[in-house]
Amino acid sequence: MTEKRIGVVYLTDGKRDDLTYASAVALGLNHARGIDIHIAQSGFSSAPPPTVLRILQAKGHRLATHSLPTVDRGLPGHGHITSTAFEKAAAIAAVSGDHDVVCYLDNDTLAVRPLDLAAVAPTTRPLAAVPDLSICTGLDNRAFFENCDKHGLERRYFNSGFMAIDVSRWIGSGIPERFSSALKSHADFCPYWDGSCTHIDQCAFNLAAQGAWETLPVEFNVQKSAFQTSYWDRALIRHYTGPEKFLPAVAHRIDSQERSVLGRISCNCGELGLNIPPAYLGLTYKVNRLRRRADRIRISRLIGQLPGPSV
């Protein structure tokens, strides 16, 4: 029996498809084997840029788009996190029939090193993910551990910007159904924050999973809180959480790895119109790194205290 290819799904409302397609191309350029990349388009339908399709096909990958209906859940977004995030489970469901393993990626992720997503497939659980480096370290939520204990929750919490899913276990787990319910209850009260919360879909996923997830190595989802640390330098996939993304590229935030990846994308996919700061402006990045020394030391220490991967 032929093994099914790994499926990768992005969810987009079309507003930042420069990020979506740049992320997909970066993954395709760095992935070790052919994968199927799906773009789930919430409330619209649009063909991918021809150069994006061409470069991915040249690397042995397949690209498809899927139009998802707009669902009004009566729940607002928050800042740069739009209400489209509520449809992550629907995006996963849209492509699950074609794959044994599906990886969901936010469009503000960027693969910066060679990798193989076969390494992240869950072994015993429906879901595998990386801890949220800001929340479960107590960096952003100092009362996180206290609140988990208070509300009977596991002291683990994953970032939903990268999730590896075993489709058969996922379907039978009840997580998609609990996610929909958790979205509604979370809008009124977040137990992780013991009150209101801005992490509109991520907390709901954690509540729905109820601890039934495997911990992946940090390198597969190094979030922006670890910016300019050794974890950022060793990342396979960087995740630009917060309002500042990898596009537009800015001199004081772009290092040589990022410049190299974006440069390859720009050369192959001119339609995306990337504007990359010249290398001679790299000094501003180094100055920014020195300025942020105390922040880097603090988050590095906190990440170093996290439990290791469970896979």
Secondary structure, 3 states (H helix, E strand, C coil): CCCCCCEEEEEECCCCHHHHHHHHHHHHHHECCCCEEEEEEECCCCCCCHHHHHHHHHCCCEEEEEEECCCCCCCCCECCECHHHHHHHHHHHHHHCCCCEEEEECCCEEECCCECHHHHCCCCCCEEEEECCCCCCCCCCCCHHHHHHHCCCCCCCEEEEEEEEEHHHHHHHCHHHHHHHHHHHHHHCECCCCECCCCCCHHHHHHHHCCCEEECCHHHCEEHHHCCCHHHHHCCEEECCCCCCCCCCCHHHCCHHHHHHHHHHHHHCHHHCCCCCCHHHHHHHHHHHHHCHHHHHHHHHHHHCCCCCCC
